[in-house]
Amino acid sequence: MHILIIHQAFASFDEPGGTRHYEFARWLAARGHKVSIIASPVSYITGERYSAPAEVAAAPENHAAVRILRATVYSAHHKSFVHRVVAFVTFMWSSFWMGMGIKDVDLVWGTSPPIFQGVTAWLLARLKGAKFLFEIRDLWPQFAIAAGVLTNRWLILASEWLERFLLRHSDCVVVNSPGFVQHARSRGAPRIEVVANGADPTMFEPSADGMDFRRAHGLIGKFVVLYAGAHGWSNDLRVVLEAARVLQESSVQMVLVGDGKDKPALQSAAATLDLRNVSFVASVPKREMPGVLAAADACLAILRPLEEYKTTYPNKVFDYMAAGRPVLLAIDGVIREVVESARCGIFVSPGDSAALADAVRTLAADRPLARTMGANGRTYLEQLFSRDAIASRLLEVLEATVAGRLRDDQGD
C-alpha cells in the first residue's frame, strides 16, 4: 500500500509534539508499505520554523518507504484564532497542490484537528481514485465551541456542516478514543473504527532516575510532579499554580514542560506569587522525553472541567504509563476509566486545586505506593495500549478500507 497522510501538526522524534503518526509510519514502512506525509514547516507547539529541508527521510532504515514533505504555511498561528484559521487554510491549499504531485496512492488519510486538512485529504482521494480515511483526534468544532473559542453562529454552522460532510463522505472514520464513537455516529459516519492512543514501551525505561534532567533544573532532593504538554486555555494550568502555592513549604516541585499561548501569563503569575516550587521548561523533542519523564516522581494530566473533555484519551497519559510513573489525573471520563482499571494513579476533580494538592501529598508521603502505581501502569500499557499492538490494529483497518471490506458502523 501507498498511504498519503495530510497532517499539519505532524512531529517526528526530533520535534516537540505527539508522534503517533510518525511511529505508525515507521511501523508500516518496516512491513513493506510506503508512507508519504505532508506536514507544516512550522512547529504547532512552539511556532518556530523547522530547519530541516522541504523533504526529509523519516526513518533512515526505510528511507525509500517514508517521506516527510513540508508544505508552505502562514506561520503566525499562535497570535490569535483568526491567525490560526489563516494558517489552517493556507496549509489546506498548499498541501493539496503538493499532494497532487504524489503518484500511485492507495489511501489518503486526513486527521483532524484542524479539520480543514480533511478537505484536502477528501479531495485528493477522490481525484486520485483512492480511499479516504478521516481520523478524529479531537472533537472539532465541538471542543472549540465548548471552550468559547468559536462563537460566531455562522462559523459554527459552517464548521458543523463541514464536519458532517467529511464524516459522511469518508470510506472509514478512525477515532483515537472510544469516547468519540457516538459523536461520529450521530453525525452520519458510516464506518467507525477505534485505533486508540497508546505508547511504545520500548522507548521508556521505568528504572531510570532522570538524574541529568534533575541536575540541569535544580531538582535534586525534590518530589517532582511533572506536566508535559501544551500550555493553553484548555490545559487549566493555573490550577497547578494554585496547588503549588498550597505546597510551598514541602519538598514538592511542580515542573511544567512545554510551550503554548498561555505560558507567558503563567510564568508571570508564578513570579507574582513567588512560587519557587514551580519550574518552567521549554518543549523538548520526543526523543528526549524518556529522560524527562524519568526525572519525575509523579506525572500530571489536566484539562478544564468541561463535559466535552470527558471523551478524550490524552497521549500524555499513555507516555506516563509507559515511563512507569504514577498518574495524577485531573480529567474525568474515559481516560479515568483507564487509569482506575490500571490502578496506576489518583483521580482528582478537574478544577480543584485543593484536591490536587492533597493527591500530591499522598504520593509524596508514600513513595512505595507511587512506585507500585507506576509499575501497574507500565504493565497495563504493555498489555492493552502498546504502540505495536495498536499499529497492528491500524494495519487491519487500512487493509480492509483499501480492499473495501469494512461493514457499516464498526465502532461498537
C-alpha positions as CSV (number, residue, x, y, z in Angstrom):
1,M,0.0,0.0,0.0
2,H,1.0,3.6,-0.5
3,I,-0.6,5.8,2.2
4,L,-0.6,9.6,2.0
5,I,-1.1,11.4,5.3
6,I,-2.1,15.1,5.5
7,H,-1.1,16.3,8.9
8,Q,-0.2,19.9,9.6
9,A,0.8,19.3,13.3
10,F,2.9,16.2,12.4
11,A,6.0,15.7,14.6
12,S,8.9,13.3,14.4
13,F,11.1,12.1,17.3
14,D,13.4,15.2,16.7
15,E,10.5,17.6,17.2
16,P,8.2,18.5,20.1
17,G,4.7,17.2,20.0
18,G,2.8,14.0,19.6
19,T,4.5,11.3,17.4
20,R,1.6,8.9,16.9
21,H,1.7,9.2,13.1
22,Y,5.5,9.1,12.9
23,E,5.5,5.9,14.9
24,F,2.8,4.4,12.7
25,A,4.6,5.4,9.5
26,R,7.8,3.8,10.7
27,W,5.9,0.6,11.7
28,L,4.1,0.4,8.4
29,A,7.3,1.0,6.4
30,A,9.1,-1.8,8.3
31,R,6.3,-4.1,7.0
32,G,6.7,-3.2,3.4
33,H,4.3,-0.3,3.0
34,K,5.1,3.2,1.6
35,V,4.0,6.3,3.6
36,S,4.1,9.9,2.4
37,I,3.4,12.6,4.9
38,I,2.6,16.3,4.0
39,A,3.2,18.4,7.1
40,S,3.8,22.0,8.1
41,P,7.3,23.5,8.2
42,V,6.3,25.4,11.4
43,S,6.0,23.6,14.8
44,Y,2.5,23.7,16.0
45,I,3.8,23.6,19.6
46,T,6.4,26.4,19.5
47,G,5.6,28.3,16.4
48,E,9.2,28.0,15.2
49,R,10.1,27.1,11.7
50,Y,11.9,23.8,11.2
51,S,15.4,24.0,9.9
52,A,15.0,20.7,8.0
53,P,14.7,20.8,4.2
54,A,11.3,20.5,2.5
55,E,11.7,16.8,2.1
56,V,13.5,14.5,4.6
57,A,13.7,10.8,5.3
58,A,11.6,10.0,8.3
59,A,13.3,6.7,9.1
60,P,16.9,6.0,7.9
61,E,16.3,2.3,7.8
62,N,13.3,2.8,5.4
63,H,14.3,6.0,3.6
64,A,12.6,4.9,0.4
65,A,9.4,4.0,2.1
66,V,8.7,7.0,4.4
67,R,8.8,10.6,3.2
68,I,8.0,13.8,5.1
69,L,7.3,16.8,2.8
70,R,6.8,20.3,4.2
71,A,4.1,22.4,2.5
72,T,4.0,26.2,2.6
73,V,2.0,27.7,5.5
74,Y,1.3,31.1,7.1
75,S,3.4,31.0,10.3
76,A,1.7,33.3,12.8
77,H,-0.9,30.8,14.0
78,H,0.0,31.4,17.7
79,K,-1.2,35.0,17.6
80,S,-5.0,34.6,17.6
81,F,-7.9,32.5,16.4
82,V,-8.0,34.4,13.2
83,H,-4.3,33.9,12.5
84,R,-4.7,30.1,13.3
85,V,-7.6,29.9,10.7
86,V,-5.4,31.6,8.1
87,A,-2.6,29.2,8.9
88,F,-5.0,26.2,8.5
89,V,-6.5,27.4,5.2
90,T,-3.1,28.1,3.7
91,F,-1.9,24.7,4.6
92,M,-5.1,23.2,3.2
93,W,-4.3,24.6,-0.2
94,S,-0.6,24.2,-0.3
95,S,-0.8,20.6,0.9
96,F,-3.4,19.9,-1.8
97,W,-1.1,21.1,-4.6
98,M,1.8,19.2,-3.1
99,G,-0.3,16.1,-2.8
100,M,-1.3,16.3,-6.4
101,G,2.3,15.5,-7.3
102,I,2.4,12.3,-5.3
103,K,1.6,9.3,-7.5
104,D,0.1,5.8,-7.1
105,V,-1.7,6.5,-3.8
106,D,-4.0,3.8,-2.4
107,L,-5.3,5.7,0.6
108,V,-5.4,9.3,1.7
109,W,-5.5,9.8,5.5
110,G,-6.7,13.2,6.8
111,T,-6.5,13.8,10.5
112,S,-8.5,16.4,12.5
113,P,-8.0,18.9,14.0
114,P,-7.5,21.1,12.2
115,I,-10.5,19.9,10.2
116,F,-9.5,21.8,7.1
117,Q,-6.8,19.3,6.2
118,G,-9.7,16.8,6.0
119,V,-10.9,18.7,3.0
120,T,-7.5,18.3,1.3
121,A,-7.5,14.6,2.0
122,W,-11.0,14.0,0.8
123,L,-10.4,15.9,-2.5
124,L,-7.1,14.2,-3.2
125,A,-8.6,10.8,-2.5
126,R,-11.4,11.5,-4.9
127,L,-9.2,12.9,-7.7
128,K,-6.7,10.0,-7.3
129,G,-9.3,7.3,-7.1
130,A,-8.0,6.4,-3.6
131,K,-9.8,5.6,-0.4
132,F,-10.4,8.4,2.1
133,L,-9.7,7.7,5.8
134,F,-10.8,10.5,8.1
135,E,-9.3,10.4,11.6
136,I,-10.7,12.3,14.6
137,R,-8.1,13.1,17.2
138,D,-10.2,15.8,19.0
139,L,-13.8,16.7,18.5
140,W,-13.6,19.9,16.4
141,P,-15.6,22.1,16.3
142,Q,-17.3,20.8,19.5
143,F,-14.3,21.4,21.7
144,A,-13.8,24.9,20.2
145,I,-17.4,25.8,20.9
146,A,-17.3,24.5,24.4
147,A,-14.1,26.4,25.1
148,G,-15.6,29.7,23.8
149,V,-13.0,29.9,21.0
150,L,-15.6,29.6,18.3
151,T,-18.6,31.8,19.0
152,N,-19.8,33.2,15.7
153,R,-23.1,31.5,14.8
154,W,-22.5,31.3,11.1
155,L,-18.9,29.9,11.5
156,I,-20.3,27.3,13.9
157,L,-23.0,26.2,11.4
158,A,-20.4,26.1,8.6
159,S,-17.9,24.1,10.7
160,E,-20.6,21.6,11.8
161,W,-21.7,21.2,8.2
162,L,-18.1,20.6,7.1
163,E,-17.6,18.0,9.9
164,R,-20.7,16.1,8.9
165,F,-19.7,16.2,5.2
166,L,-16.3,14.7,5.9
167,L,-17.7,12.1,8.2
168,R,-20.4,11.0,5.7
169,H,-18.1,11.0,2.7
170,S,-15.3,9.0,4.3
171,D,-14.6,5.4,3.4
172,C,-13.6,4.9,7.0
173,V,-13.6,7.0,10.2
174,V,-10.9,6.3,12.7
175,V,-11.2,7.7,16.3
176,N,-8.4,7.6,18.9
177,S,-10.8,7.4,21.8
178,P,-13.9,5.3,22.4
179,G,-15.5,8.5,23.7
180,F,-15.6,9.8,20.2
181,V,-17.6,6.9,18.7
182,Q,-21.1,8.2,19.5
183,H,-20.3,11.7,18.3
184,A,-19.1,10.4,14.9
185,R,-22.1,8.1,14.6
186,S,-24.6,10.8,15.4
187,R,-23.1,12.9,12.6
188,G,-23.5,10.3,9.9
189,A,-20.2,8.4,9.8
190,P,-21.0,5.1,8.1
191,R,-17.9,3.2,9.3
192,I,-16.1,3.9,12.6
193,E,-13.0,2.1,13.9
194,V,-11.3,2.8,17.2
195,V,-7.5,2.9,16.9
196,A,-6.6,4.2,20.4
197,N,-3.8,6.4,21.6
198,G,-1.0,4.5,23.3
199,A,2.7,4.5,23.6
200,D,5.8,2.5,22.7
201,P,7.1,0.9,26.0
202,T,10.5,0.2,24.4
203,M,11.2,4.0,24.3
204,F,11.0,4.3,28.1
205,E,13.0,2.7,31.0
206,P,11.0,2.8,34.2
207,S,14.1,2.1,36.3
208,A,15.9,5.3,35.0
209,D,16.3,8.1,37.5
210,G,16.5,11.1,35.2
211,M,19.4,12.5,37.1
212,D,20.8,14.5,34.2
213,F,17.4,16.4,33.9
214,R,17.2,16.8,37.7
215,R,20.7,18.3,37.9
216,A,20.1,20.6,35.0
217,H,17.0,22.1,36.6
218,G,17.9,22.1,40.3
219,L,15.6,19.2,41.2
220,I,17.9,17.1,43.4
221,G,16.1,16.1,46.6
222,K,12.7,17.2,45.3
223,F,9.5,15.3,44.8
224,V,9.0,16.1,41.2
225,V,5.4,16.4,39.8
226,L,5.9,16.8,36.1
227,Y,3.4,18.0,33.5
228,A,4.4,17.6,29.8
229,G,2.3,19.2,27.1
230,A,0.7,22.3,25.7
231,H,0.2,25.4,27.9
232,G,-3.1,26.7,26.6
233,W,-6.5,27.7,27.9
234,S,-7.8,24.1,27.9
235,N,-4.9,22.8,30.0
236,D,-6.0,24.7,33.0
237,L,-2.5,25.1,34.4
238,R,-3.5,27.9,36.8
239,V,-4.9,25.1,39.0
240,V,-1.4,23.8,39.2
241,L,-0.1,27.1,40.3
242,E,-2.8,27.3,43.0
243,A,-1.9,23.8,44.2
244,A,1.8,24.8,44.2
245,R,1.0,27.8,46.4
246,V,-0.5,25.4,49.0
247,L,2.5,23.1,48.8
248,Q,5.2,25.7,49.1
249,E,6.6,24.5,52.4
250,S,7.1,20.9,51.2
251,S,9.7,19.2,49.1
252,V,7.3,19.2,46.1
253,Q,8.4,20.8,42.8
254,M,5.9,21.3,40.0
255,V,7.7,21.1,36.7
256,L,5.8,22.3,33.6
257,V,7.4,21.2,30.4
258,G,6.2,22.6,27.1
259,D,5.0,25.7,25.4
260,G,1.8,27.4,24.3
261,K,-0.2,30.7,24.2
262,D,-0.7,30.9,27.9
263,K,2.9,30.2,29.0
264,P,4.0,33.8,29.4
265,A,0.9,34.6,31.6
266,L,1.5,31.5,33.7
267,Q,5.2,32.5,34.2
268,S,4.1,36.0,35.2
269,A,1.5,34.7,37.7
270,A,4.1,32.3,39.2
271,A,6.5,35.2,39.6
272,T,3.9,37.4,41.2
273,L,3.0,34.7,43.7
274,D,6.7,34.0,44.3
275,L,6.2,30.3,43.5
276,R,9.7,29.0,43.8
277,N,8.4,25.5,43.7
278,V,7.2,25.8,40.1
279,S,9.7,25.3,37.2
280,F,9.0,26.1,33.6
281,V,10.9,24.1,31.0
282,A,10.8,24.6,27.2
283,S,9.4,21.9,24.9
284,V,11.7,19.1,24.1
285,P,11.8,16.7,21.1
286,K,10.0,13.3,21.7
287,R,13.4,11.7,21.5
288,E,14.4,13.4,24.8
289,M,11.1,12.8,26.6
290,P,12.1,9.4,28.2
291,G,14.9,11.2,30.1
292,V,12.5,14.0,31.1
293,L,9.8,11.6,32.4
294,A,12.4,9.5,34.2
295,A,13.1,12.6,36.4
296,A,9.5,12.6,37.6
297,D,8.2,11.1,40.8
298,A,4.6,11.6,39.5
299,C,3.1,12.9,36.3
300,L,0.1,15.2,35.8
301,A,-2.6,15.2,33.1
302,I,-5.1,18.0,33.4
303,L,-7.9,19.7,31.4
304,R,-10.6,22.2,32.3
305,P,-13.8,20.7,33.8
306,L,-15.8,20.7,30.6
307,E,-18.2,17.9,29.8
308,E,-16.8,17.5,26.3
309,Y,-13.3,16.7,27.6
310,K,-14.6,13.5,29.2
311,T,-14.4,11.9,25.8
312,T,-10.6,12.2,25.4
313,Y,-7.7,9.7,25.5
314,P,-4.8,12.2,26.1
315,N,-1.5,10.9,24.6
316,K,0.5,12.1,27.6
317,V,-1.3,9.7,30.0
318,F,0.0,6.7,27.9
319,D,3.5,8.1,27.9
320,Y,3.4,8.5,31.6
321,M,2.3,4.9,32.0
322,A,5.0,3.6,29.6
323,A,7.6,5.5,31.7
324,G,6.3,3.7,34.8
325,R,5.3,6.8,36.6
326,P,2.1,7.3,38.7
327,V,-0.5,9.5,37.1
328,L,-2.2,12.4,38.8
329,L,-5.3,12.7,36.6
330,A,-7.4,15.8,36.6
331,I,-9.6,14.7,33.7
332,D,-12.8,12.8,34.1
333,G,-14.4,10.4,31.7
334,V,-13.0,7.6,29.5
335,I,-9.3,8.2,30.5
336,R,-10.3,8.0,34.1
337,E,-11.6,4.5,33.4
338,V,-8.2,3.5,32.0
339,V,-6.3,4.9,35.0
340,E,-8.6,3.3,37.6
341,S,-8.6,0.0,35.7
342,A,-4.8,0.0,35.7
343,R,-4.6,1.2,39.3
344,C,-1.9,3.5,38.1
345,G,-2.8,6.8,39.6
346,I,-5.1,9.1,41.6
347,F,-8.1,10.9,40.1
348,V,-8.9,14.4,41.3
349,S,-11.8,16.5,40.2
350,P,-10.8,18.9,37.4
351,G,-10.5,22.5,38.5
352,D,-10.0,21.5,42.2
353,S,-6.5,22.8,43.3
354,A,-7.0,21.7,46.9
355,A,-7.8,18.1,45.8
356,L,-4.7,18.2,43.5
357,A,-2.5,19.3,46.4
358,D,-3.9,16.6,48.6
359,A,-3.2,13.9,45.9
360,V,0.4,15.2,45.6
361,R,0.8,15.0,49.3
362,T,-0.4,11.4,49.3
363,L,2.1,10.2,46.8
364,A,5.0,12.3,48.3
365,A,4.3,10.7,51.7
366,D,4.1,7.2,50.3
367,R,6.9,6.6,47.8
368,P,6.3,2.8,47.7
369,L,2.6,3.5,46.7
370,A,3.8,5.8,43.9
371,R,6.2,3.2,42.6
372,T,3.6,0.5,42.7
373,M,1.2,2.7,40.8
374,G,3.9,3.4,38.2
375,A,4.6,-0.3,37.8
376,N,0.9,-1.1,37.4
377,G,0.6,1.5,34.7
378,R,3.5,0.1,32.8
379,T,2.1,-3.4,32.9
380,Y,-1.3,-2.3,31.8
381,L,0.0,-0.4,28.9
382,E,2.1,-3.3,27.7
383,Q,-1.0,-5.5,27.8
384,L,-3.5,-3.2,26.2
385,F,-2.0,0.0,24.8
386,S,1.4,-0.7,23.4
387,R,2.2,1.0,20.1
388,D,2.9,-2.3,18.4
389,A,-0.5,-3.8,19.2
390,I,-2.3,-0.6,18.2
391,A,-0.3,-0.4,14.9
392,S,-1.3,-4.0,14.1
393,R,-4.9,-2.9,14.6
394,L,-4.4,0.1,12.4
395,L,-3.0,-2.1,9.6
396,E,-6.1,-4.3,9.7
397,V,-8.2,-1.2,9.3
398,L,-6.1,0.3,6.4
399,E,-6.1,-3.0,4.5
400,A,-9.8,-3.5,5.0
401,T,-10.5,0.1,3.9
402,V,-8.4,-0.2,0.7
403,A,-10.0,-3.6,-0.1
404,G,-13.5,-2.3,0.6
405,R,-14.1,-5.0,3.2
406,L,-15.4,-2.7,6.1
407,R,-19.1,-3.1,7.0
408,D,-21.1,-0.1,8.1
409,D,-20.7,1.2,11.7
410,Q,-17.9,-1.0,13.2
411,G,-17.5,1.2,16.2
412,D,-19.4,-0.7,18.9
